Amino acid sequence: MNRELLEKPFEPEQIKQRKGTYGSMIDYVETHAVIKRLNDAFDANWSFEIVSHEQLNTEVIVLGKLTADGVTKSQFGSNRISTSKQGEVISIGDDLKAAASDSLKKCASLMGVGLHLYGGDRESAEQGEKEDMSQMSKPKGDTVTKEQLAQIKELRTAIGWTPKQLQDSTQRMFGTKEVAKINQTMANALIAYLNNKNNGGEEKGSEY
């Protein structure tokens, strides 16, 4: 891992701006610049996969996993669903691609890419991602339902996981080992992930 290259600040012409949730301007770099940085730092020996995705009323959410040099980082990405003036959905596929790009960039930030955009250090980046994940879940913050818990338990049994393996995965994905405390959006993401494993997406019994 070339940490010096990973954490090298982007050139001013590579830094764009967009309006944030509360009207403030946020600095960011485009996805292709992040991909090039990862290719240069890891000699293109890295991988990114979508663990799960979900479509809500006004946005799509994906959970992505970036792996490079034996290190794995997971983060949520989101994108508002684009609609026409008549309110018709334009392309969920494009919205999911944008959410995946958002997830990739957030994962890369935890490896050092674009740290100067988060205040210059890894702790700031990680704190920013935790806050972002928290804010993302608040509008959909109803506690996991009994039906979701039953489905999670059923899938855990089907793939041969122990309760500890489920807790470890929940900790990595959502920052808590207590499945009963996640919200419905997180539960849907977890169910999608477990369904993927149960359908042969990953080797049964292996940890996330």
Number of C-alpha atoms within 10 A of each C-alpha: 15 12 12 11 15 23 20 14 17 19 8 8 7 11 16 12 11 11 10 10 8 6 8 9 12 14 14 16 19 13 15 11 15 20 18 13 21 23 14 15 20 17 12 13 12 17 12 17 14 18 22 20 22 16 17 12 7 11 16 22 26 25 26 26 22 22 17 18 11 7 10 17 19 23 28 28 27 23 22 17 22 16 13 8 7 6 8 10 13 12 11 17 11 13 21 23 16 21 25 27 22 23 27 26 26 25 26 26 25 23 24 20 29 28 23 18 18 19 12 14 16 19 13 16 23 18 13 15 19 16 12 15 16 13 12 16 16 11 9 13 15 13 14 18 14 10 9 16 16 11 17 21 16 12 18 21 13 15 18 13 16 11 11 11 17 21 15 16 17 20 14 15 22 21 13 15 18 13 19 14 13 21 18 18 22 23 23 18 20 25 20 17 21 26 19 14 21 19 12 10 12 14 11 15 15 11 12 17
